[in-house]
Amino acid sequence: MQSNNVVALLLTGDIMLGGEFLDFKERQNVDYEYPFRPIKSLFEEADIIFGNLECTLSREGIARRDKTMVLYAPPKSVSALKYLGFNAVSLGNNHINDYGPQGLERTMEILKENNMLFFGAGRNLGEANQELIVSKSNVKAAFLGYTTDERHVKSVIATSNSAGAVFYDFSRIASDIDRVGNSADIICISLHWGYESYHYPSYEQVNLAHQIVDAGAHVVVGHHPHVIQGFERYKHGIIFYSLGNFFFPDFYHKNGIRRTWPKESNESIVARCQIKDRKIDEVSIFPCLRRNDYSLAILEDESRQRVISEVTKLSKDIKSDNYKTFWIDYKRHKQQEDTYKFFQYLRSLGLKGAARKFSFGNVVYTLLVLARYIAVKFGWRTL
């Protein structure tokens, strides 16, 4: 904890308190707090703690039919968030509506029953767009959350009479920043955006983040890629493009296929921002690892230095003068690599295995990928 007018803000990435951890929890007879005990001391030193809750806490609604995976954690899992002291939880993501409006509404009720502060989603646009103000040591921090319904994210966007999250239109964000500016000392913008498994934000994301800081935000924190991306000090603000998976166990798709994260998705960054005299003062990053026994650890020595070196490179690349060209080349190579891996996976399954594992939606997606692969192979288009 800090003295008056000096506040420690702790930022974490994606949080999903269900999946295969639930089976482990029952087998080993551990509680929901178990994974987080090794890192508790770091959180005790913070005043404001942010995270992105990327699952519902209720299955009372109807599971989304347009998704191959739906994410859920039992209501009692909230005890883990309370244990670490989270007091600014974003619901503005692509899984908070996995069990429809009823699931979202019940999740919000559960959080309220547990005195958990949240923002970024609601029963309608007005509620979803409501800022959260957290006051500590005479400092008021405002939180606003946004996401997108683009194909690579597919969030449910709220309307005046339907539940969901808030679209990340810059004109809306700028208007919201202007609206809360007189009631907050620090403005934090949460963005659920980007491409899964990509280590770099798009050129458009970088531009949007800069615009948001120019409009008056102090902190921009991104999530959704499920891997660590770079960060940058921009003017008076700090931008974290993706902090990775803070706690996100493997899980199963609707069709029974297990989603196993690569090693890099079990690493994340916990970022600490010291707020002094209503400005972002010092910034520290703590590389974090989810181990095989589901416990979290702050990395040290060589492992810590390795992650910091990787983040330093990622951050340096983002600041390059020709980042637009860099991004185009990176995206092209990443799509080629992902397409190759996908077809290798199909080959390993065989025709019958693929037929058993893939739904109609998966088949349509596979055909689209195949068409793209052929087009690139014969030079009809670039990825």
C-alpha positions as CSV (number, residue, x, y, z in Angstrom):
1,M,0.0,0.0,0.0
2,Q,1.1,3.5,-0.8
3,S,1.0,6.8,1.1
4,N,-1.5,9.6,0.3
5,N,-1.6,10.7,-3.4
6,V,0.7,7.7,-4.3
7,V,-1.2,4.7,-5.5
8,A,-0.1,1.3,-6.8
9,L,-2.1,0.0,-9.8
10,L,-1.7,-3.7,-10.7
11,L,-2.7,-4.9,-14.1
12,T,-3.2,-8.6,-15.0
13,G,-4.4,-10.3,-18.2
14,D,-7.1,-12.9,-19.1
15,I,-8.7,-14.8,-16.2
16,M,-10.7,-18.0,-16.6
17,L,-11.3,-19.9,-13.3
18,G,-12.7,-23.1,-14.8
19,G,-11.6,-25.6,-17.4
20,E,-9.4,-28.5,-16.4
21,F,-8.5,-26.7,-13.1
22,L,-11.9,-27.8,-11.8
23,D,-11.0,-31.5,-12.2
24,F,-7.6,-30.9,-10.6
25,K,-9.2,-29.1,-7.7
26,E,-11.5,-32.0,-7.0
27,R,-8.7,-34.7,-7.3
28,Q,-6.3,-32.8,-5.1
29,N,-8.9,-31.4,-2.7
30,V,-7.6,-27.8,-3.0
31,D,-9.5,-24.5,-2.9
32,Y,-9.9,-21.8,-5.5
33,E,-7.3,-19.7,-3.8
34,Y,-4.7,-22.5,-4.2
35,P,-3.1,-21.3,-7.5
36,F,-2.6,-17.8,-6.2
37,R,-1.0,-18.2,-2.9
38,P,2.6,-18.1,-4.2
39,I,2.0,-14.6,-5.6
40,K,-0.2,-13.2,-2.9
41,S,2.5,-10.9,-1.5
42,L,2.8,-8.9,-4.8
43,F,-0.9,-8.2,-4.7
44,E,-0.9,-7.2,-1.1
45,E,1.3,-4.3,-2.0
46,A,-1.2,-2.9,-4.5
47,D,-4.1,-0.5,-4.0
48,I,-6.1,-1.0,-7.3
49,I,-6.0,-4.4,-9.1
50,F,-7.4,-4.9,-12.6
51,G,-8.1,-8.1,-14.5
52,N,-10.2,-9.4,-17.4
53,L,-12.8,-12.0,-16.3
54,E,-13.1,-14.1,-19.5
55,C,-15.9,-16.5,-18.5
56,T,-19.4,-16.5,-17.2
57,L,-20.2,-17.5,-13.6
58,S,-23.5,-19.0,-14.6
59,R,-24.9,-21.5,-17.1
60,E,-28.5,-20.6,-16.5
61,G,-28.9,-19.2,-20.0
62,I,-28.6,-20.9,-23.4
63,A,-25.0,-21.5,-24.8
64,R,-24.2,-19.5,-27.9
65,R,-24.7,-21.6,-31.0
66,D,-22.3,-19.5,-33.1
67,K,-19.3,-20.5,-31.0
68,T,-17.3,-23.7,-30.8
69,M,-16.3,-23.0,-27.2
70,V,-18.1,-21.6,-24.2
71,L,-16.3,-20.7,-21.0
72,Y,-17.7,-21.0,-17.5
73,A,-16.4,-21.0,-13.9
74,P,-18.5,-21.9,-10.8
75,P,-19.8,-18.9,-8.7
76,K,-17.7,-19.9,-5.8
77,S,-14.5,-19.3,-7.9
78,V,-15.1,-15.6,-7.2
79,S,-13.3,-16.3,-3.9
80,A,-10.0,-16.4,-5.8
81,L,-10.6,-12.8,-7.1
82,K,-11.5,-11.6,-3.6
83,Y,-8.4,-13.4,-2.2
84,L,-6.1,-11.4,-4.4
85,G,-8.0,-8.2,-3.9
86,F,-9.3,-7.5,-7.4
87,N,-11.4,-4.3,-7.3
88,A,-11.6,-3.5,-11.1
89,V,-12.8,-6.4,-13.1
90,S,-13.6,-6.0,-16.8
91,L,-16.4,-8.0,-18.4
92,G,-16.0,-6.4,-21.8
93,N,-14.9,-9.5,-23.7
94,N,-16.0,-12.2,-26.2
95,H,-16.9,-14.8,-23.6
96,I,-19.0,-12.9,-21.1
97,N,-22.1,-13.6,-23.2
98,D,-21.3,-17.3,-23.8
99,Y,-24.6,-18.3,-22.0
100,G,-26.6,-15.4,-23.4
101,P,-28.0,-12.4,-21.7
102,Q,-29.3,-14.5,-18.8
103,G,-25.8,-15.9,-18.1
104,L,-24.4,-12.4,-18.2
105,E,-27.0,-11.0,-15.9
106,R,-26.6,-13.7,-13.4
107,T,-22.7,-13.3,-13.5
108,M,-23.2,-9.6,-12.7
109,E,-25.5,-10.5,-9.8
110,I,-22.9,-13.0,-8.4
111,L,-20.2,-10.4,-8.6
112,K,-22.4,-7.8,-6.8
113,E,-23.3,-10.4,-4.1
114,N,-19.6,-10.8,-3.5
115,N,-18.9,-7.0,-3.5
116,M,-16.8,-7.3,-6.6
117,L,-16.5,-4.1,-8.7
118,F,-16.8,-4.6,-12.4
119,F,-17.4,-2.7,-15.7
120,G,-17.5,-3.2,-19.5
121,A,-20.7,-5.2,-20.0
122,G,-24.3,-4.9,-19.0
123,R,-28.0,-5.6,-19.6
124,N,-28.0,-2.8,-22.2
125,L,-25.6,-0.3,-23.7
126,G,-26.2,2.4,-21.1
127,E,-25.3,0.0,-18.3
128,A,-22.3,-1.6,-20.2
129,N,-20.9,1.9,-20.9
130,Q,-21.0,3.0,-17.3
131,E,-17.6,3.9,-15.9
132,L,-16.2,2.3,-12.7
133,I,-14.6,4.7,-10.3
134,V,-12.2,3.3,-7.7
135,S,-10.9,5.7,-5.0
136,K,-7.7,5.0,-3.1
137,S,-5.6,7.4,-1.1
138,N,-7.3,10.5,-2.5
139,V,-6.8,9.3,-6.0
140,K,-9.8,8.4,-8.2
141,A,-9.2,6.0,-11.1
142,A,-11.9,5.6,-13.8
143,F,-12.2,2.3,-15.7
144,L,-14.0,1.9,-19.1
145,G,-14.1,-1.3,-21.2
146,Y,-14.5,-1.9,-24.9
147,T,-14.3,-4.8,-27.4
148,T,-15.3,-5.7,-31.0
149,D,-17.6,-8.0,-32.9
150,E,-15.1,-8.5,-35.7
151,R,-14.6,-12.1,-36.8
152,H,-11.3,-12.6,-35.0
153,V,-12.9,-11.6,-31.6
154,K,-16.7,-12.0,-32.0
155,S,-17.9,-10.2,-28.9
156,V,-21.6,-9.6,-28.4
157,I,-22.2,-5.8,-28.6
158,A,-24.9,-4.3,-26.4
159,T,-27.6,-2.1,-27.7
160,S,-30.2,0.1,-26.1
161,N,-32.3,-2.9,-25.3
162,S,-30.0,-6.0,-25.4
163,A,-27.1,-7.2,-23.2
164,G,-23.5,-7.3,-24.1
165,A,-20.3,-5.2,-24.2
166,V,-19.3,-1.9,-25.8
167,F,-17.9,-1.6,-29.3
168,Y,-14.5,0.1,-29.4
169,D,-15.4,3.0,-31.7
170,F,-12.9,5.8,-31.1
171,S,-15.5,8.6,-31.2
172,R,-17.4,6.8,-28.4
173,I,-14.2,6.3,-26.3
174,A,-13.2,9.9,-26.7
175,S,-16.6,11.1,-25.7
176,D,-16.5,8.8,-22.6
177,I,-13.1,10.0,-21.6
178,D,-14.3,13.6,-21.8
179,R,-17.4,12.6,-19.8
180,V,-15.4,11.1,-16.9
181,G,-12.5,13.4,-17.0
182,N,-13.9,15.8,-14.4
183,S,-14.6,13.0,-11.9
184,A,-11.4,11.0,-12.1
185,D,-7.7,11.7,-11.7
186,I,-6.5,8.7,-13.8
187,I,-8.4,7.1,-16.7
188,C,-7.9,3.5,-17.6
189,I,-9.2,2.0,-20.8
190,S,-9.6,-1.8,-21.1
191,L,-9.6,-3.2,-24.7
192,H,-10.5,-6.7,-25.7
193,W,-8.9,-6.8,-29.2
194,G,-6.3,-8.2,-31.5
195,Y,-5.5,-11.6,-32.9
196,E,-5.2,-14.8,-30.8
197,S,-1.6,-16.1,-30.6
198,Y,-0.1,-13.0,-32.3
199,H,2.8,-11.5,-30.5
200,Y,2.2,-8.1,-32.1
201,P,-0.7,-5.7,-32.2
202,S,-2.0,-4.6,-35.6
203,Y,-0.9,-1.3,-37.0
204,E,-4.5,-0.1,-36.6
205,Q,-4.4,-1.1,-32.9
206,V,-1.3,1.0,-32.3
207,N,-2.9,4.0,-33.9
208,L,-6.1,3.5,-31.8
209,A,-4.2,3.2,-28.6
210,H,-2.3,6.4,-29.4
211,Q,-5.5,8.2,-30.2
212,I,-7.0,7.1,-26.9
213,V,-4.0,8.5,-24.9
214,D,-4.2,11.7,-27.0
215,A,-7.9,12.0,-25.9
216,G,-6.8,12.0,-22.3
217,A,-6.5,8.4,-21.1
218,H,-3.5,7.5,-18.9
219,V,-3.6,3.7,-19.1
220,V,-4.5,1.4,-22.0
221,V,-4.5,-2.3,-21.2
222,G,-5.2,-4.9,-23.9
223,H,-6.2,-8.6,-23.7
224,H,-7.5,-11.4,-26.0
225,P,-4.3,-12.6,-27.9
226,H,-3.5,-15.0,-25.0
227,V,0.2,-14.3,-25.4
228,I,2.4,-11.5,-24.2
229,Q,2.8,-8.5,-26.5
230,G,4.9,-5.4,-26.1
231,F,4.1,-2.2,-24.3
232,E,5.1,1.5,-24.7
233,R,5.2,4.8,-22.8
234,Y,3.4,7.2,-25.1
235,K,3.3,10.8,-24.1
236,H,1.7,10.9,-20.6
237,G,0.3,7.4,-20.9
238,I,1.3,3.7,-20.8
239,I,0.0,1.2,-23.3
240,F,0.0,-2.6,-22.7
241,Y,-1.1,-4.3,-25.9
242,S,-1.6,-7.7,-24.3
243,L,-0.6,-9.0,-20.9
244,G,-1.3,-12.7,-21.8
245,N,-3.1,-15.3,-19.8
246,F,-2.9,-14.5,-16.1
247,F,-4.9,-17.7,-15.2
248,F,-6.5,-19.7,-18.1
249,P,-6.3,-23.5,-17.8
250,D,-6.8,-25.8,-20.8
251,F,-10.5,-26.5,-21.6
252,Y,-12.7,-28.5,-24.0
253,H,-14.6,-27.3,-27.0
254,K,-18.2,-28.2,-27.4
255,N,-17.3,-31.1,-29.7
256,G,-14.9,-32.6,-27.1
257,I,-11.7,-31.3,-28.6
258,R,-9.3,-30.2,-25.9
259,R,-7.8,-26.8,-26.1
260,T,-4.3,-27.1,-24.9
261,W,-2.4,-23.9,-24.6
262,P,1.2,-23.7,-25.9
263,K,3.8,-23.0,-23.3
264,E,4.0,-19.3,-24.3
265,S,0.3,-18.9,-23.3
266,N,1.0,-20.0,-19.8
267,E,3.3,-17.0,-19.3
268,S,2.0,-13.5,-18.6
269,I,2.9,-10.1,-17.4
270,V,1.7,-8.6,-14.2
271,A,2.3,-4.8,-14.6
272,R,2.6,-2.4,-11.7
273,C,2.0,1.3,-12.4
274,Q,2.8,3.8,-9.6
275,I,0.5,6.8,-9.7
276,K,2.0,9.9,-8.2
277,D,0.6,13.4,-8.3
278,R,-2.1,12.1,-10.6
279,K,0.3,10.9,-13.2
280,I,1.8,7.6,-14.2
281,D,5.2,7.6,-12.5
282,E,7.1,4.3,-12.3
283,V,6.2,1.2,-14.3
284,S,7.4,-2.3,-13.4
285,I,6.7,-5.6,-15.0
286,F,6.7,-9.0,-13.3
287,P,6.8,-12.1,-15.6
288,C,4.5,-14.7,-14.3
289,L,4.1,-18.5,-15.1
290,R,1.2,-20.9,-14.6
291,R,2.9,-24.2,-13.7
292,N,1.8,-27.7,-14.4
293,D,0.2,-28.0,-10.9
294,Y,-1.9,-24.8,-11.8
295,S,0.0,-22.7,-9.2
296,L,1.3,-19.3,-10.4
297,A,4.9,-18.1,-9.9
298,I,6.7,-14.8,-10.4
299,L,9.6,-15.8,-12.5
300,E,13.1,-15.1,-11.3
301,D,16.8,-15.2,-12.5
302,E,17.3,-16.5,-16.0
303,S,13.6,-17.2,-16.7
304,R,12.7,-13.7,-15.7
305,Q,15.4,-12.2,-17.8
306,R,14.4,-14.3,-20.8
307,V,10.8,-12.9,-20.7
308,I,11.9,-9.4,-20.1
309,S,14.3,-9.6,-23.1
310,E,11.5,-10.9,-25.3
311,V,9.1,-8.1,-24.1
312,T,11.8,-5.5,-24.7
313,K,12.2,-6.7,-28.3
314,L,8.5,-6.8,-28.9
315,S,8.2,-3.3,-27.5
316,K,11.1,-1.9,-29.6
317,D,9.6,-3.3,-32.8
318,I,6.2,-1.6,-32.1
319,K,8.0,1.8,-31.9
320,S,9.8,1.4,-35.3
321,D,9.2,4.0,-37.9
322,N,8.0,1.4,-40.5
323,Y,5.7,-0.5,-38.2
324,K,2.9,-0.6,-40.8
325,T,5.1,-2.6,-43.2
326,F,6.5,-4.7,-40.3
327,W,2.9,-5.6,-39.3
328,I,1.8,-6.5,-42.8
329,D,4.9,-8.9,-43.2
330,Y,4.4,-10.4,-39.7
331,K,0.7,-11.0,-40.3
332,R,1.3,-12.7,-43.7
333,H,4.0,-15.0,-42.3
334,K,1.8,-15.8,-39.2
335,Q,-1.2,-16.7,-41.4
336,Q,1.0,-18.9,-43.5
337,E,2.5,-20.6,-40.4
338,D,-1.0,-21.1,-38.9
339,T,-2.4,-22.5,-42.1
340,Y,0.4,-25.0,-42.4
341,K,0.0,-26.1,-38.8
342,F,-3.7,-26.5,-39.3
343,F,-3.3,-28.8,-42.3
344,Q,-0.7,-30.8,-40.4
345,Y,-3.2,-31.3,-37.7
346,L,-5.8,-32.4,-40.2
347,R,-3.4,-34.9,-41.7
348,S,-2.7,-36.4,-38.2
349,L,-6.4,-36.9,-37.6
350,G,-7.1,-38.6,-40.9
351,L,-10.4,-38.3,-42.8
352,K,-12.5,-40.3,-40.3
353,G,-10.9,-38.6,-37.3
354,A,-11.6,-35.2,-38.7
355,A,-15.2,-36.1,-39.5
356,R,-15.7,-37.2,-35.9
357,K,-14.1,-34.1,-34.3
358,F,-15.3,-31.3,-36.5
359,S,-18.8,-29.7,-36.5
360,F,-20.4,-28.2,-39.6
361,G,-19.1,-24.8,-38.6
362,N,-15.6,-26.2,-38.4
363,V,-16.0,-27.8,-41.8
364,V,-17.0,-24.4,-43.4
365,Y,-14.0,-22.7,-41.7
366,T,-11.7,-25.5,-43.0
367,L,-13.0,-25.0,-46.6
368,L,-12.4,-21.2,-46.2
369,V,-8.8,-21.8,-45.0
370,L,-8.2,-24.3,-47.9
371,A,-9.5,-21.7,-50.4
372,R,-7.2,-19.1,-48.9
373,Y,-4.2,-21.5,-49.0
374,I,-4.8,-22.4,-52.7
375,A,-5.2,-18.7,-53.6
376,V,-1.9,-17.9,-52.0
377,K,-0.2,-21.0,-53.4
378,F,-1.0,-20.0,-57.0
379,G,-0.4,-16.3,-56.5
380,W,-4.0,-15.2,-56.9
381,R,-3.8,-13.2,-53.7
382,T,-1.6,-12.5,-50.6
383,L,-2.5,-13.6,-47.1
